[in-house]
């Protein structure tokens, strides 16, 4: 029995099986997330698009590429260089956050 029959997926999500990376629109991904996750658990991968532009990847957790820890640390350091409080104190930021 075909896995599409075992795990029904909306027609808008059914694509040719020979497509390596399937593309799914954001609306369909939100609407049918459970069905997508079942297929991802079976090893399928999807690119989620917003207005035709790829914005996210949905795939099995074990397929994520490993990042070099040094590169990650360098990116964090670069990000911190531009972060300034511009006259605000940490206490003011904490109090502002408590309002919401």
Rosetta blueprint (number, residue, H / E / L):
1 X L
2 X L
3 X H
4 X H
5 X H
6 X H
7 X L
8 X L
9 X L
10 X L
11 X H
12 X H
13 X H
14 X L
15 X L
16 X L
17 X L
18 X L
19 X L
20 X L
21 X L
22 X E
23 X E
24 X E
25 X E
26 X H
27 X H
28 X H
29 X H
30 X H
31 X H
32 X L
33 X H
34 X H
35 X H
36 X H
37 X H
38 X H
39 X H
40 X H
41 X H
42 X L
43 X L
44 X L
45 X L
46 X E
47 X E
48 X E
49 X E
50 X E
51 X L
52 X L
53 X E
54 X E
55 X E
56 X E
57 X E
58 X E
59 X L
60 X L
61 X H
62 X H
63 X H
64 X L
65 X L
66 X L
67 X L
68 X L
69 X H
70 X H
71 X H
72 X H
73 X H
74 X H
75 X H
76 X H
77 X H
78 X H
79 X H
80 X H
81 X H
82 X L
83 X L
84 X L
85 X L
86 X L
87 X L
88 X L
89 X L
90 X H
91 X H
92 X H
93 X H
94 X H
95 X H
96 X H
97 X H
98 X H
99 X L
100 X L
